[in-house]
Amino acid sequence: MVPKLLKISDLKLPTHLNYWFSNEGNKIRLWSDSIKNPVIYLGDKISVEGEWIYKKGSSVIRSIDGKEETLSYAENVMDYVIIGNEIYPILRKGKNILFEKEKYNALVHKYAFKILENKNKIVVFFEGNELEFDKPIAYRINPTYINLVYNDSSFIIDIYGNRRVLNRSEFYLGTSSKGDLFQTIAGKIVTESEFDLLGVCTSEAYFLGELSTGLVIVCGNKIKHYYKGGWAFLSNTNSLTSNYVTYNYLVVTDLHTTVYNSEMKKMFNLNNVHAVAADRKNLFIISDSKKIYVVEPSNDYDPIGVSYLEGGNTIILNVDKNALGSVRLGKGLIKVSETESDRSLIIQLEPTRLLSSGRYTIEVENELYTYSKEITFSLVEPELSLVKGVIIVTKTGRIKGYEDYYNAIAKLNVRFKVLSKLGATIKVRIMSKEYSFALKDQEGELSLNIPIVKFDLNEETVLLTLERNGFVEVMKEYVIKVESVKENTIYTTEEVTEDAVKRIINKAENGVFKWERISEFPDPYDNVIIAKAGDKINVEQHEFYVRQGVQEVVVVKEGYRRKYVVYGIQSPIKNVKSEIRGDNILIKVELHNRIPITVIYGTQIKTNTDGLFEFKVDPTYSEIIVKAFYSNEIKWEHIYALKDLFRVSLTNARKISEAIARELSNYGII
């Protein structure tokens, strides 16, 4: 049995403090040994009012929602106390303890109480209070009150500031069905009647509570149960606040925490319990990591719900989210999937091997307990069989639809059944080669056509393997016969041209195989084309753009494929310059390579390969035509305007006429 974790609070408690609970009517209140802690009540809801103030190192820290703020700091500080709303340091100076300039020889801090003492008095600090008393002969600090014992009386001051004076020099332990319980200085456990001796405890005794079966106390580090006039040992303990007694439950903590019902029957164990309390229904726990848990003891609670998918090979776990820390799967289990709902973690599991029946273990572990559960599978074993198998061979043909050569096909009908969500694979091994086929369904039949190369008619062995999750579930071996198929004699003829080869192909086929008889003949062609770069050319009714340099173009038609190499030639003319020399015009054509060049100027025409041309100036014409010849089919023609020709000619004429005029004037003619 494990308890039901109703709630895990997200309240952030400072982790370096000690905590405990007290019952206030129907409420559970949380306390700490901080300088000041908020008022925290636990129940159906957790209420928090106030702030945390605590000592950390030598500083006073305020914490709100986990965010820390330093309020003050003091050197040589031992502790801090709060009086009203003011915080004061307790200092160490040499061998003395100083508080408000007064010396003390001892400081005791236990639970919410801090006590300073010297030879004359003690000062008690708690919950903002400062109380001063004459020094008692002894005192004892409980989680919710302090007990001061004098020679003829004792004082009880609870954590709320209430006082009670008793006219007896004994420690008050608590109130039970037998009345008030006390422990004398000598260690006797007595009731209100001094003559009603219940037992002796030579260590400090604390009253935990009362069950229907009797009283429970802590004596030193031992928990004892008073029943029918005697004390029975229950457990050792090192922490008073990790033990608790109510009318319904007994909680004792040693190496782990054990919870009993009111009849002292063990219910379950818990781990990492720092402090515990209970109401009539639930337990309230602070763990060692300082998380708050609300726990319901329940006889019928199971954090792991189990259901089966049809077939029994897959189990569905519904794991209570409140119980989660981690889920561990035992050996032989594999997780298929994991999803979440509002309240559960849903895990689908299968055994590693579907042929391995047996019991498997699942563990849910959280901070408070580890719960193990055994599960079993109603396994449906996987099935694998060859329903039909044959190899069909042709010695002269090949299988259609494959680039690689295969002349035989293994036709297999494989029936399978594997109830698993992990998926499975069927592997077929034939003639030293293995083929894999992933299964999309859990049950069915595969029709397989596996191409192979085989020239004889001997029977072949087929090995079928069903694999799941990397393991072989089923392996079976079969021998299958071989059949030969005759060549189809009804042929069709096809002519194919590929570059300089012409093929005559005679074809025949059936549904699976094809047969071909091929004859080849040379079919030469002119595969080089020279054209001007930038032109468009037509090659066998296909148009191509010519780029400068070398390029390959391919002409493809049904049954026809030829490749051509196209050389794109750029214009050989780099530049054309003109110059007037006297009555002549000089034309210079710069060339990329030496080819025949013709220049036409008006009625004058000249041709050479060096690109230098000289013509008589004829003002009637202001342009020249330059032609470059690569061949009769490949030639370039450019027209260039002689923009300055008329201007230069007129200028020359003007200069000549002016010169003649000057010469004639010298003779007095003009």
Secondary structure per residue as TSV (DSSP state, phi and psi in degrees):
chain	resnum	aa	ss	phi	psi
A	1	M	-	360.0	138.3
A	2	V	-	-130.2	154.0
A	3	P	-	-80.7	162.9
A	4	K	E	-91.6	122.9
A	5	L	E	-85.1	102.4
A	6	L	E	-72.8	-34.6
A	7	K	E	-156.5	140.2
A	8	I	E	-119.3	111.2
A	9	S	-	-72.1	143.0
A	10	D	-	-93.0	12.3
A	11	L	-	-65.3	126.4
A	12	K	-	-88.9	110.2
A	13	L	-	-95.5	138.2
A	14	P	-	-56.0	129.3
A	15	T	T	-81.6	-13.2
A	16	H	T	-93.3	2.0
A	17	L	S	-96.3	161.4
A	18	N	-	-99.0	147.0
A	19	Y	E	-132.7	156.5
A	20	W	E	-159.0	172.5
A	21	F	E	-119.3	160.6
A	22	S	E	-140.4	154.4
A	23	N	E	-95.5	126.0
A	24	E	E	-120.8	89.5
A	25	G	T	66.6	-121.0
A	26	N	T	-93.0	5.8
A	27	K	E	-107.7	152.7
A	28	I	E	-109.2	124.1
A	29	R	E	-109.6	142.7
A	30	L	E	-100.8	132.3
A	31	W	E	-122.1	162.5
A	32	S	E	-146.7	169.9
A	33	D	S	-95.5	30.4
A	34	S	S	-76.2	173.9
A	35	I	S	-65.7	-42.8
A	36	K	B	-151.4	133.5
A	37	N	-	-126.2	154.1
A	38	P	-	-66.5	160.7
A	39	V	E	-81.9	114.9
A	40	I	E	-121.9	122.8
A	41	Y	E	-115.2	140.1
A	42	L	E	-113.2	144.0
A	43	G	S	-179.7	-139.0
A	44	D	S	-60.9	-31.9
A	45	K	S	-128.3	157.3
A	46	I	-	-103.9	122.4
A	47	S	E	-110.4	139.6
A	48	V	E	-132.4	127.7
A	49	E	E	-138.1	119.9
A	50	G	S	114.6	-168.9
A	51	E	-	-133.3	162.7
A	52	W	E	-92.1	133.1
A	53	I	E	-132.4	124.2
A	54	Y	E	-148.4	164.0
A	55	K	E	-87.3	134.4
A	56	K	E	-140.1	108.8
A	57	G	T	69.0	-123.9
A	58	S	T	-106.7	12.7
A	59	S	E	-111.5	157.6
A	60	V	E	-99.8	125.7
A	61	I	E	-117.0	135.1
A	62	R	E	-103.8	134.6
A	63	S	E	-126.6	125.3
A	64	I	E	-129.4	120.2
A	65	D	T	54.6	37.6
A	66	G	T	82.6	-4.9
A	67	K	E	-95.5	123.8
A	68	E	E	-96.5	145.2
A	69	E	E	-137.5	129.5
A	70	T	E	-81.1	124.4
A	71	L	E	-94.8	-38.7
A	72	S	E	-159.6	169.3
A	73	Y	E	-149.1	143.5
A	74	A	-	-143.1	143.7
A	75	E	T	-80.3	149.2
A	76	N	T	56.5	31.3
A	77	V	E	-83.5	138.4
A	78	M	E	-96.6	-40.6
A	79	D	E	-165.7	176.2
A	80	Y	E	-128.7	149.4
A	81	V	E	-128.4	155.0
A	82	I	E	-114.4	129.1
A	83	I	E	-124.0	116.0
A	84	G	T	65.3	-117.5
A	85	N	T	-114.6	7.9
A	86	E	E	-102.1	143.3
A	87	I	E	-109.6	132.0
A	88	Y	E	-125.2	143.3
A	89	P	E	-87.2	149.0
A	90	I	E	-107.8	120.7
A	91	L	E	-109.6	155.2
A	92	R	E	-106.6	125.4
A	93	K	E	-132.9	103.9
A	94	G	T	63.6	-125.3
A	95	K	T	-90.4	-4.2
A	96	N	E	-101.3	157.8
A	97	I	E	-110.5	128.7
A	98	L	E	-112.8	132.3
A	99	F	E	-139.9	117.9
A	100	E	T	51.4	46.4
A	101	K	T	68.9	7.0
A	102	E	E	-106.8	143.0
A	103	K	E	-92.5	143.2
A	104	Y	E	-137.4	157.1
A	105	N	S	-108.9	-2.5
A	106	A	E	-153.5	144.2
A	107	L	E	-128.9	125.2
A	108	V	E	-120.4	126.4
A	109	H	E	-123.6	111.7
A	110	K	E	-143.1	128.4
A	111	Y	T	55.2	-132.1
A	112	A	T	-90.7	3.0
A	113	F	E	-103.5	141.2
A	114	K	E	-127.7	131.9
A	115	I	E	-125.4	125.9
A	116	L	E	-102.9	135.5
A	117	E	E	-139.4	146.9
A	118	N	-	-134.6	-164.9
A	119	K	S	-71.5	-15.6
A	120	N	S	-109.3	-29.7
A	121	K	E	-152.4	171.1
A	122	I	E	-129.5	149.0
A	123	V	E	-119.5	126.6
A	124	V	E	-108.7	128.3
A	125	F	E	-117.1	133.4
A	126	F	E	-167.6	138.7
A	127	E	T	47.4	43.4
A	128	G	T	82.4	1.8
A	129	N	E	-99.2	150.9
A	130	E	E	-132.0	113.9
A	131	L	E	-121.9	137.3
A	132	E	E	-115.8	134.9
A	133	F	E	-135.3	154.7
A	134	D	E	-61.6	151.0
A	135	K	-	-67.4	123.7
A	136	P	-	-80.9	170.0
A	137	I	S	-75.4	-23.0
A	138	A	E	-164.3	155.7
A	139	Y	E	-145.4	159.2
A	140	R	E	-142.0	135.8
A	141	I	E	-105.3	121.5
A	142	N	-	-102.1	167.7
A	143	P	S	-57.7	-32.9
A	144	T	S	-122.9	3.0
A	145	Y	E	-158.8	165.1
A	146	I	E	-122.1	142.6
A	147	N	E	-118.7	117.2
A	148	L	E	-106.7	125.9
A	149	V	E	-112.5	126.1
A	150	Y	-	-113.9	-178.2
A	151	N	S	-61.6	-34.9
A	152	D	S	-130.6	11.2
A	153	S	-	-161.3	176.0
A	154	S	E	-148.3	150.1
A	155	F	E	-113.5	138.9
A	156	I	E	-120.2	123.1
A	157	I	E	-122.0	116.2
A	158	D	E	-87.4	174.8
A	159	I	T	-68.6	-15.5
A	160	Y	T	-91.2	-3.7
A	161	G	S	97.1	0.6
A	162	N	-	-73.7	144.1
A	163	R	E	-120.2	149.3
A	164	R	E	-143.2	131.5
A	165	V	E	-110.7	129.7
A	166	L	E	-117.8	138.0
A	167	N	S	-88.5	52.9
A	168	R	S	-154.5	141.5
A	169	S	S	-90.0	66.4
A	170	E	E	-145.1	161.2
A	171	F	E	-84.3	130.2
A	172	Y	E	-80.1	126.9
A	173	L	E	-99.9	-36.6
A	174	G	E	156.5	-178.0
A	175	T	E	-114.4	133.0
A	176	S	E	-131.9	-176.0
A	177	S	T	-66.1	-17.2
A	178	K	T	-91.6	5.1
A	179	G	E	99.9	-166.2
A	180	D	E	-68.5	145.0
A	181	L	E	-112.6	142.0
A	182	F	E	-135.1	159.1
A	183	Q	E	-125.0	126.7
A	184	T	E	-76.3	166.2
A	185	I	T	-58.7	-32.1
A	186	A	T	-77.5	-13.6
A	187	G	-	108.4	2.2
A	188	K	E	-74.3	139.3
A	189	I	E	-98.5	116.3
A	190	V	E	-132.1	165.1
A	191	T	-	-97.3	-167.8
A	192	E	S	-59.5	-35.5
A	193	S	S	-80.3	117.6
A	194	E	T	-61.1	-18.3
A	195	F	T	-89.1	-6.4
A	196	D	-	-92.2	84.3
A	197	L	E	-85.4	121.7
A	198	L	E	-93.9	-28.7
A	199	G	E	168.3	-173.7
A	200	V	E	-130.6	134.3
A	201	C	-	-133.6	111.8
A	202	T	S	-79.3	-6.0
A	203	S	S	-105.2	178.5
A	204	E	-	-64.5	134.6
A	205	A	E	-112.3	145.0
A	206	Y	E	-135.5	137.2
A	207	F	E	-89.6	117.0
A	208	L	E	-83.4	-37.8
A	209	G	E	154.9	-168.1
A	210	E	E	-135.7	132.1
A	211	L	E	-99.3	173.6
A	212	S	T	-64.2	-21.0
A	213	T	T	-92.3	-9.8
A	214	G	E	145.7	-174.1
A	215	L	E	-81.7	153.0
A	216	V	E	-130.1	125.4
A	217	I	E	-127.9	164.0
A	218	V	E	-108.6	125.3
A	219	C	E	-118.4	104.9
A	220	G	T	65.3	-115.7
A	221	N	T	-112.5	22.4
A	222	K	E	-119.6	136.9
A	223	I	E	-99.8	128.7
A	224	K	E	-127.4	150.4
A	225	H	E	-118.6	120.1
A	226	Y	E	-91.1	116.7
A	227	Y	E	-146.7	125.8
A	228	K	T	53.2	46.3
A	229	G	T	83.3	3.1
A	230	G	E	-138.6	163.7
A	231	W	E	-104.5	127.3
A	232	A	E	-110.0	135.1
A	233	F	E	-74.0	131.0
A	234	L	E	-106.4	-46.1
A	235	S	E	-170.9	158.8
A	236	N	E	-85.8	158.8
A	237	T	-	-155.2	150.1
A	238	N	S	-115.8	0.5
A	239	S	-	-142.3	117.7
A	240	L	G	-64.5	-39.9
A	241	T	G	-80.3	-5.9
A	242	S	G	-94.8	13.7
A	243	N	-	-121.9	149.0
A	244	Y	E	-158.3	147.9
A	245	V	E	-135.3	127.4
A	246	T	-	-127.2	179.9
A	247	Y	S	-63.9	-27.0
A	248	N	S	-97.5	-29.7
A	249	Y	E	-134.4	150.2
A	250	L	E	-123.3	124.7
A	251	V	E	-120.4	120.0
A	252	V	E	-125.3	143.0
A	253	T	E	-127.6	123.5
A	254	D	S	-124.1	-113.1
A	255	L	S	-69.0	-30.9
A	256	H	S	-139.4	173.9
A	257	T	E	-102.1	132.1
A	258	T	E	-115.8	133.9
A	259	V	E	-110.4	126.0
A	260	Y	E	-112.6	157.1
A	261	N	E	-86.0	-175.9
A	262	S	T	-66.5	-17.3
A	263	E	T	-97.8	15.2
A	264	M	S	66.7	26.4
A	265	K	-	-97.2	131.4
A	266	K	E	-64.4	135.0
A	267	M	E	-103.9	-52.7
A	268	F	E	-167.8	168.6
A	269	N	E	-109.5	151.3
A	270	L	E	-130.4	158.7
A	271	N	S	-120.6	158.3
A	272	N	S	59.6	40.2
A	273	V	E	-91.0	120.5
A	274	H	E	-92.0	-42.4
A	275	A	E	-151.7	152.9
A	276	V	E	-146.5	149.1
A	277	A	E	-150.4	172.8
A	278	A	E	-152.3	151.3
A	279	D	-	-111.6	-161.9
A	280	R	S	-68.2	-19.5
A	281	K	S	-117.0	-44.3
A	282	N	-	-121.5	160.4
A	283	L	E	-101.0	144.7
A	284	F	E	-117.9	124.6
A	285	I	E	-129.7	136.2
A	286	I	E	-106.1	124.4
A	287	S	E	-84.6	173.2
A	288	D	T	-63.9	-24.7
A	289	S	T	-86.4	4.0
A	290	K	-	69.1	36.3
A	291	K	-	-97.2	150.2
A	292	I	E	-102.4	126.5
A	293	Y	E	-119.2	140.0
A	294	V	E	-107.6	120.5
A	295	V	E	-121.7	130.9
A	296	E	E	-110.1	112.4
A	297	P	-	-65.1	129.3
A	298	S	-	-145.5	131.6
A	299	N	T	-75.9	-24.3
A	300	D	T	-111.2	16.9
A	301	Y	-	-88.0	133.9
A	302	D	-	-134.7	115.7
A	303	P	S	-69.4	-11.6
A	304	I	E	-119.1	108.7
A	305	G	E	-90.8	141.6
A	306	V	E	-124.7	132.3
A	307	S	E	-139.5	160.8
A	308	Y	E	-118.2	138.8
A	309	L	-	-77.3	160.4
A	310	E	T	-58.4	130.7
A	311	G	T	107.2	-31.2
A	312	G	S	87.3	-2.6
A	313	N	S	-84.9	-13.7
A	314	T	-	-122.4	128.2
A	315	I	E	-108.8	140.3
A	316	I	E	-107.8	122.9
A	317	L	E	-100.8	132.2
A	318	N	E	-111.2	102.3
A	319	V	E	-99.1	124.4
A	320	D	E	-58.5	124.2
A	321	K	G	-61.2	-35.0
A	322	N	G	-66.0	-23.0
A	323	A	G	-88.7	-2.0
A	324	L	-	-82.4	135.0
A	325	G	S	-129.3	-54.9
A	326	S	E	-154.4	156.0
A	327	V	E	-117.0	124.0
A	328	R	E	-112.1	130.4
A	329	L	E	-95.9	133.9
A	330	G	-	-71.5	172.3
A	331	K	T	-60.4	138.2
A	332	G	T	93.2	3.7
A	333	L	E	-115.6	150.2
A	334	I	E	-137.3	140.0
A	335	K	E	-83.3	126.4
A	336	V	E	-88.7	-45.3
A	337	S	E	-158.0	164.2
A	338	E	E	-147.8	125.4
A	339	T	E	-135.1	170.8
A	340	E	E	-127.2	144.6
A	341	S	-	-115.9	-172.4
A	342	D	S	-62.4	-36.3
A	343	R	S	-115.0	-13.8
A	344	S	E	-133.7	154.4
A	345	L	E	-100.6	121.7
A	346	I	E	-104.9	117.7
A	347	I	E	-122.2	130.6
A	348	Q	E	-100.6	129.4
A	349	L	E	-123.4	151.0
A	350	E	E	-139.4	155.6
A	351	P	E	-69.0	150.6
A	352	T	S	-59.1	-39.8
A	353	R	-	-120.9	130.9
A	354	L	T	-74.8	-9.8
A	355	L	T	-95.9	1.1
A	356	S	-	-105.5	93.0
A	357	S	-	-81.6	160.5
A	358	G	S	147.3	-168.3
A	359	R	E	-103.8	143.1
A	360	Y	E	-128.4	153.6
A	361	T	E	-114.4	137.5
A	362	I	E	-123.5	135.5
A	363	E	E	-121.5	134.3
A	364	V	E	-111.9	123.7
A	365	E	E	-123.1	130.8
A	366	N	-	-132.6	-171.9
A	367	E	S	-66.5	-28.1
A	368	L	S	-94.7	-29.1
A	369	Y	-	-159.3	164.0
A	370	T	E	-118.4	128.0
A	371	Y	E	-119.1	127.3
A	372	S	E	-110.3	143.0
A	373	K	E	-140.1	136.6
A	374	E	E	-93.1	138.9
A	375	I	E	-130.2	155.3
A	376	T	E	-131.3	156.8
A	377	F	-	-113.2	139.1
A	378	S	-	-91.7	82.0
A	379	L	-	-71.9	138.7
A	380	V	-	-105.3	111.8
A	381	E	-	-68.1	146.3
A	382	P	-	-69.1	153.1
A	383	E	E	-126.1	145.9
A	384	L	E	-152.7	128.1
A	385	S	E	-153.9	152.4
A	386	L	E	-96.2	110.7
A	387	V	E	-77.2	-40.2
A	388	K	E	-153.2	140.5
A	389	G	E	-154.5	135.4
A	390	V	E	-156.5	149.0
A	391	I	E	-111.3	126.6
A	392	I	E	-108.2	128.7
A	393	V	E	-125.5	141.4
A	394	T	-	-125.5	134.5
A	395	K	S	-87.5	-18.8
A	396	T	S	-112.5	-7.9
A	397	G	-	-119.6	-160.5
A	398	R	E	-151.5	165.4
A	399	I	E	-77.5	139.2
A	400	K	T	-72.5	149.6
A	401	G	T	87.5	6.2
A	402	Y	-	-123.6	136.5
A	403	E	S	-72.2	-43.5
A	404	D	S	-71.0	158.0
A	405	Y	-	-84.7	122.5
A	406	Y	-	-135.8	135.1
A	407	N	-	-116.5	6.9
A	408	A	E	-145.1	158.4
A	409	I	E	-138.9	131.7
A	410	A	E	-94.3	117.6
A	411	K	E	-103.7	112.8
A	412	L	E	-124.6	136.1
A	413	N	E	-112.2	112.7
A	414	V	E	-114.0	123.6
A	415	R	E	-99.6	139.0
A	416	F	E	-143.4	160.5
A	417	K	E	-154.8	117.9
A	418	V	-	-145.4	101.6
A	419	L	-	-83.4	89.8
A	420	S	-	-153.6	142.0
A	421	K	S	-88.5	-4.6
A	422	L	S	-78.6	-15.2
A	423	G	-	83.8	158.2
A	424	A	-	-147.2	167.1
A	425	T	E	-133.0	137.1
A	426	I	E	-102.7	127.9
A	427	K	E	-111.9	136.0
A	428	V	E	-118.2	123.9
A	429	R	E	-114.1	121.8
A	430	I	E	-146.2	132.1
A	431	M	T	51.2	48.3
A	432	S	T	68.9	9.7
A	433	K	E	-121.0	146.7
A	434	E	E	-118.8	140.1
A	435	Y	E	-127.9	138.1
A	436	S	E	-114.0	141.9
A	437	F	E	-135.6	113.6
A	438	A	E	-74.3	136.0
A	439	L	-	-90.0	130.1
A	440	K	S	-92.6	-23.4
A	441	D	S	-115.8	161.9
A	442	Q	S	-84.9	-16.1
A	443	E	E	-152.3	139.7
A	444	G	E	162.7	-159.1
A	445	E	E	-138.9	131.8
A	446	L	E	-99.9	132.7
A	447	S	E	-103.1	111.0
A	448	L	E	-112.0	135.5
A	449	N	E	-121.6	105.7
A	450	I	E	-109.6	116.5
A	451	P	E	-74.9	137.6
A	452	I	E	-142.2	172.6
A	453	V	-	-113.6	121.2
A	454	K	-	-154.2	132.5
A	455	F	-	-115.8	-10.3
A	456	D	S	-105.7	175.3
A	457	L	-	-111.3	23.4
A	458	N	-	-74.6	148.7
A	459	E	-	-64.9	153.3
A	460	E	E	-122.4	152.9
A	461	T	E	-95.5	132.1
A	462	V	E	-115.7	127.1
A	463	L	E	-107.3	118.6
A	464	L	E	-103.7	133.0
A	465	T	E	-131.4	132.0
A	466	L	E	-106.1	115.5
A	467	E	E	-113.5	142.4
A	468	R	E	-144.7	127.6
A	469	N	T	58.3	34.0
A	470	G	T	80.8	0.1
A	471	F	E	-113.0	146.3
A	472	V	E	-81.8	117.5
A	473	E	E	-90.5	-42.8
A	474	V	E	-140.2	140.1
A	475	M	E	-137.7	128.0
A	476	K	E	-138.2	149.5
A	477	E	E	-122.9	136.6
A	478	Y	E	-133.8	153.2
A	479	V	E	-109.3	128.1
A	480	I	E	-120.2	149.0
A	481	K	E	-84.2	166.5
A	482	V	E	-121.1	135.7
A	483	E	E	-122.3	142.7
A	484	S	E	-101.9	138.1
A	485	V	-	-106.5	136.3
A	486	K	-	-79.5	150.0
A	487	E	-	-69.9	138.1
A	488	N	-	-74.0	128.7
A	489	T	-	-95.0	-0.1
A	490	I	-	-92.4	106.5
A	491	Y	-	-105.0	152.2
A	492	T	E	-116.8	149.7
A	493	T	E	-108.4	140.0
A	494	E	E	-137.7	135.4
A	495	E	E	-106.9	131.3
A	496	V	E	-130.6	130.1
A	497	T	E	-109.4	128.4
A	498	E	E	-136.8	106.6
A	499	D	T	54.2	-120.3
A	500	A	T	-96.6	20.7
A	501	V	E	-120.8	134.5
A	502	K	E	-115.4	128.5
A	503	R	E	-115.6	137.9
A	504	I	E	-108.3	113.5
A	505	I	E	-112.2	122.2
A	506	N	E	-100.8	120.9
A	507	K	E	-118.5	144.3
A	508	A	E	-144.6	151.9
A	509	E	E	-157.3	161.4
A	510	N	-	-123.8	-157.9
A	511	G	S	-65.9	-28.5
A	512	V	S	-114.6	-41.3
A	513	F	E	-107.9	161.9
A	514	K	E	-138.7	151.3
A	515	W	E	-126.1	139.1
A	516	E	E	-136.0	137.0
A	517	R	E	-121.5	120.0
A	518	I	E	-118.5	130.2
A	519	S	E	-116.4	137.2
A	520	E	E	-118.9	142.6
A	521	F	E	-137.3	148.0
A	522	P	E	-71.4	142.9
A	523	D	-	-143.2	74.5
A	524	P	-	-66.9	154.3
A	525	Y	-	-153.7	161.3
A	526	D	-	-80.9	110.6
A	527	N	-	-101.5	2.1
A	528	V	E	-108.5	132.5
A	529	I	E	-126.7	127.5
A	530	I	E	-111.3	128.0
A	531	A	E	-149.3	163.8
A	532	K	E	-73.4	133.7
A	533	A	T	-61.0	133.4
A	534	G	T	98.5	-16.1
A	535	D	-	-80.2	165.0
A	536	K	E	-107.7	133.5
A	537	I	E	-119.1	155.7
A	538	N	E	-113.1	117.3
A	539	V	E	-118.5	110.2
A	540	E	T	50.7	49.9
A	541	Q	T	67.4	17.4
A	542	H	E	-119.4	127.6
A	543	E	E	-93.9	135.2
A	544	F	E	-133.2	147.8
A	545	Y	E	-91.3	132.5
A	546	V	-	-91.8	122.5
A	547	R	-	-97.4	155.2
A	548	Q	S	-65.9	136.4
A	549	G	E	100.3	-152.8
A	550	V	E	-107.4	135.6
A	551	Q	E	-145.2	154.8
A	552	E	E	-107.6	137.2
A	553	V	E	-126.5	147.9
A	554	V	E	-124.2	132.8
A	555	V	E	-104.7	120.2
A	556	V	E	-122.9	126.5
A	557	K	E	-136.8	172.0
A	558	E	T	-60.7	121.8
A	559	G	T	71.8	15.8
A	560	Y	E	-146.9	133.4
A	561	R	E	-155.3	118.4
A	562	R	E	-135.4	145.8
A	563	K	E	-112.1	137.2
A	564	Y	E	-122.8	145.6
A	565	V	E	-104.5	119.5
A	566	V	E	-108.4	125.2
A	567	Y	E	-101.3	112.7
A	568	G	E	-91.7	116.9
A	569	I	E	-102.4	128.0
A	570	Q	-	-81.0	165.0
A	571	S	-	-62.0	132.0
A	572	P	S	-73.4	-10.2
A	573	I	E	-86.8	119.1
A	574	K	E	-84.4	-51.9
A	575	N	E	-158.8	155.4
A	576	V	E	-129.1	127.8
A	577	K	E	-123.7	150.2
A	578	S	E	-130.4	150.5
A	579	E	E	-150.4	135.3
A	580	I	E	-89.9	124.2
A	581	R	E	-125.2	99.6
A	582	G	T	62.9	-124.2
A	583	D	T	-87.7	3.7
A	584	N	E	-113.9	156.9
A	585	I	E	-117.0	128.5
A	586	L	E	-101.3	124.9
A	587	I	E	-110.0	126.6
A	588	K	E	-120.1	118.6
A	589	V	E	-105.0	114.3
A	590	E	E	-85.4	131.0
A	591	L	E	-118.8	151.0
A	592	H	S	-74.6	-37.6
A	593	N	S	-150.1	156.7
A	594	R	-	-80.6	111.1
A	595	I	-	-138.8	165.8
A	596	P	-	-61.0	131.4
A	597	I	E	-124.5	134.0
A	598	T	E	-119.3	131.9
A	599	V	E	-119.5	129.5
A	600	I	E	-115.6	121.7
A	601	Y	E	-125.2	104.7
A	602	G	T	60.7	-117.0
A	603	T	T	-97.1	5.2
A	604	Q	E	-102.9	140.5
A	605	I	E	-141.3	135.3
A	606	K	E	-141.0	150.8
A	607	T	E	-136.0	137.4
A	608	N	E	-162.0	-173.8
A	609	T	S	-116.5	-4.3
A	610	D	S	-93.7	-10.9
A	611	G	-	83.1	10.7
A	612	L	E	-108.2	126.1
A	613	F	E	-136.0	139.7
A	614	E	E	-130.4	130.3
A	615	F	E	-131.2	155.6
A	616	K	E	-71.9	136.8
A	617	V	-	-67.6	128.5
A	618	D	-	-128.4	99.8
A	619	P	T	-58.3	-14.0
A	620	T	T	-65.8	-27.4
A	621	Y	-	-115.5	132.7
A	622	S	-	-120.5	20.7
A	623	E	E	-148.9	157.7
A	624	I	E	-125.6	153.8
A	625	I	E	-112.8	125.0
A	626	V	E	-113.5	126.9
A	627	K	E	-121.2	134.5
A	628	A	E	-117.9	134.4
A	629	F	E	-117.4	114.3
A	630	Y	S	-89.6	-41.0
A	631	S	S	-156.6	180.0
A	632	N	S	-65.1	-27.5
A	633	E	S	-91.1	-27.8
A	634	I	S	-112.6	109.7
A	635	K	E	-152.4	158.3
A	636	W	E	-124.2	144.9
A	637	E	E	-136.9	126.6
A	638	H	E	-129.9	143.0
A	639	I	E	-111.8	128.0
A	640	Y	E	-119.6	133.3
A	641	A	E	-87.0	133.5
A	642	L	-	-94.5	84.6
A	643	K	T	-66.0	-34.1
A	644	D	T	-95.0	3.6
A	645	L	H	-63.9	-49.4
A	646	F	H	-63.5	-42.0
A	647	R	H	-61.4	-43.8
A	648	V	H	-65.6	-41.5
A	649	S	H	-63.0	-45.8
A	650	L	H	-64.2	-39.5
A	651	T	H	-62.5	-43.3
A	652	N	H	-63.7	-42.0
A	653	A	H	-63.0	-41.6
A	654	R	H	-63.1	-43.2
A	655	K	H	-62.9	-38.6
A	656	I	H	-67.4	-42.8
A	657	S	H	-67.2	-36.9
A	658	E	H	-66.0	-39.8
A	659	A	H	-64.3	-40.9
A	660	I	H	-65.4	-40.2
A	661	A	H	-62.0	-40.6
A	662	R	H	-65.4	-40.8
A	663	E	H	-65.6	-42.7
A	664	L	H	-66.5	-32.9
A	665	S	H	-67.9	-26.1
A	666	N	H	-66.6	-25.5
A	667	Y	T	-98.0	3.7
A	668	G	T	76.9	15.1
A	669	I	-	-78.4	-36.5
A	670	I	-	-111.9	360.0
